[in-house]
Amino acid sequence: MTPRMPAPLLLAFLLPGAVVFALFFLLPLTLILAEAGSDGGASFAGLLHDPVFWNGLAGSLLLGTVAPAFSLAVGFVLAMALARMTPRRRTAALFAISLPLTFSGLIVAYGFILVLGRAGFVTQLLAMVGFDPAVVGGLIFSPAGLGLAYSYYLIPRVVLIVLPALRNFDPAQLAAARSLGAGAFRSVVEILLPQIVPSLMAAYCLTAAVAIGAYGTALALVGTQVNILPLLLYSKISETGTDLPSAAAISIVLVALCSLVIVLGETLSARTRRA
């Protein structure tokens, strides 16, 4: 029987985490709530009647749905390949795949501009075979290009979450299914996927929250040309506007939206594990 940790010692271990949580989440959130309510709630009422806000919310939800879905599909395939590698090759591949997580959003954006922008390396190569560089180079500054740039650092997150589940999966189950006549696709869909659904849900919801709240990459690539909530928030506090109560209200909406996505993912994953 495992001995129970004394309550005072347990509280001592929890105290540093509680202090960090209070200083870097609860306190800023309280100050933002106070700023949002400084005008008597008029900022929240203004958002409800602002079509720009609703378009930004729709744009954020669309981007937070499509980019994570694409990242989940690519990350799952990469994780499958990594799970079959030798430990040494897997470690080297994980090091390369994890590199995008060390870059800031601005560096990622400028990297895509240098590669796929109007004067980018890939754009110039495609121009040599007849593609219009103005059209090809403009794609990276569109919502589709923004989703592609987001996927650059969402895919590594998917791999790091899904890979442990695939490593714990016994491949002999797939071999047994194949020996009984099941095809490769059916074996994966009916045997592998149900066992790693919790990890897939967690990866999707985490990347969705990141995509909804991401700011630096979007600002560097599209400025304020694409209407999403982080850029709408930026427009409220930039040099062209200082509407702090509205900015605080939008930030509360963003926090609530990202928190809802994370809670939903954790709840669905827990229910799937119990089932």
ABEGO torsion letter per residue (X at the ends): XBBBBBAAAAAAAAAAAAAAAAAAAAAAAAAAAAAAAAAGGAAAAAAAABAAAAAAAAAAAAAAAAAAAAAAAAAAAAAAAAAABBAAAAAAAAAAAAAAAABBAAAAAAAAAAAABAABAAAAAAAAAGBBAAAAAAAAABAAAAAAAAAAAAAAAAAAAAAAAAAABBAAAAAAAAAAGBBAAAAAAAAAAAAAAAAAAAAAAAAAAAAAABAAAAAAAAEAABBBAAAAAAAAABAABBBAAAAAAAAAAAAAAAAAAAAAAAAAAAAAAAX
